[in-house]
Amino acid sequence: MAQRASQEAQRYAIDNRVDIFPFVRRYFQNIAMGEVAKSAELAREMGYLRPSDRIVLNRFELLHIAKEEAKALNATAYRPPLHQRQIAVAGRTGIATLKAAMLNMREGGFISDHDYDIGCRVAETLCGGDVEAGSMVDEQWLLDLERKNFMELLATEKTQARIEYMLKTGKPLRN
């Protein structure tokens, strides 16, 4: 999503100045509020799917279509790109802005302390960590941030309770 936000911001850049924050904020709100897509098309609009992702309506055809796509990639000698793209990130400024908004929500009783903690980690990941606004990072940088924050959250009892509740009921737990 950070990469998609960067690409969207590049399209609207004026004089090579990119304000990525409005695009990051939209994706952040989806993640932080636990927005769930009710259809594949809505998932695409929300940024959970790429425009190029294939949508299969019949779940019994999923395996067959996946196998055919894998065969097609093999037939065309597909190789993943060698160079990772540089992604513009919102940096410390974006993180601070998102944290301020979440702090207001927490103080207003709209989110719990754990929601705030999760949101801060999502903000850090989406904004590229402790870097200047507009810095360029590669995909591995963002993946490392995501892994670090996820593993730290996974070590908490409240996160484990949320995962367990979601697996049992299919609904989010707000603890």
N, C-alpha and C positions, 0 to 999 in steps of 0.2 A: 504494500500500500504506500510505503514511503517512496518507492520508485515510481509508482503511478502518479502520486502527488507531484513529484518532481517533473515528470513528463508533461502533466497538465499545466503546471506553472510555466514551463518553457514555451508552451504554445502562446501564452498571454504575455510573454516578456516584452518590456518596453526598453529600448536602448540597452539590451543585454542585462537589465536589472530584473531579477526574479524575486517576487514575493511569494514564497512557497507556503507561508503560514495558512492562508485561507483554505488551501487544498488539504493540508495536513489536518486542520481543525475538523473538516467534514468527516474524514476517515476516523479520526480520534473519537468523535462523538458516536459513531456507529459501534466502535469497539467498546468504549467505556460504558455505554448505556446497554450493552449486550443486545444490540439490534439483530434480529434474526430475519433472514429473507424468507418470505413465504412462497417464493417461486424462483426458478432459475433465472428468469429475466430480471426480477428484482435483485437477485444476488449479483447479477452483472452490473446493474445500475449502482448498487451500493459499493462496488469495487471488490467484492469477494471473488468474482470470476473475471478473467480477461475477456476482452471482446472476441478474441480468437478461440476461446474455449467452446467445445462442442457441447450442446445440450441434448441429452437422450431422454425422451419422454417415457419410454417403456423400460422399466428397471430390469426386465428379463433379457433385454438386448445389450445391456451394459458390457458384459464380458466379451461378447462377440465383437462389438464395435471397438472396444479397447484392443483386442487382438488384431483386428484389421488395421487399426491405426499404427500399431507397433510394426506390423509387416510392411506397411507403406513407408514408415521411417527407415526401416532396414533396407528396403528396395532402393531408396534414394540416397543411401549411404550417409544418412544424417549424422552430423557431429555437433555437439553443443558448442556454443561460441567460446573461443579461447580467452578473450579479454572481457572482463567484467566492466559493465558500464559505470561511469561516475554518476552519482546521484546527489543532487543538491538537497541539503537538509536545513531545517529551521534552527537547529542548534540550541544553545542555552537560552536565547531569547524566546523561542517557541516553547521550550519546556517551562520557563517561568510563567509565561502567559497562560498555558494550560493548567499549571498548578494553581495559579491564582483563581481561575474559574472554578476549579474543583474545591478549593478551600472555601469559597463562598457557598458552594453546594453542600459541603460537609457542615459548615456552621449553620446553614439553614435547615439541616436535618434531612436533606434529600438523598444523601449518600452516607454510608457507614465509614468508619475509620479504615476498614479493610478495602472498601471500594476506592477510597482515596489512595491507599497504598498501591493498589493495582493500577489505578489511573496514572499515578506518578511514573510507574515503570513502563506503562504503555507510552506515555508522553516521551520519556527518555529514549525509548526505542524508535518511535516514529520520527522524532526530531533529530536523531543521529548522535545523541549523547552530548558530552561536554566539549562541544566545538562551537566555533563562531557561526552565526546565521549566514546561510549561503555557501557554507563549506561544501566541498565535493568529497563524498566518501564512496567506497565501493560496496557491492552487495554483501561481501563477506563481513565487512565492518558491522553492517546492520544485523546480519544473522548472528554474529557473536554477541551483540548487545541483547538481542532477543533471547538467545540461549541463556545468557547470564541472568537476566531478569526472570525468566521462566523458572530456572532451577532454584533461584532464591525464593520465589513465591511458592514453589512446590514444597519447599521445606517447612512451610507454615501450616499449622493445624487448620486454620480457617480456609485455606485454599484446598487442602485435602478434603475437608468437609463439603466444600462447594462441588468438587469433582465427583465425590461419592453420591451426593444428592442428585446431581445432574444425570449421572449414569442410572440411578434407580428410578427417577421420576420423569426425566426428560425436561425438567423445568429448572430455571436458575434459582439458587439460594442466595438470599441477601443477608449475609451475616456480618 
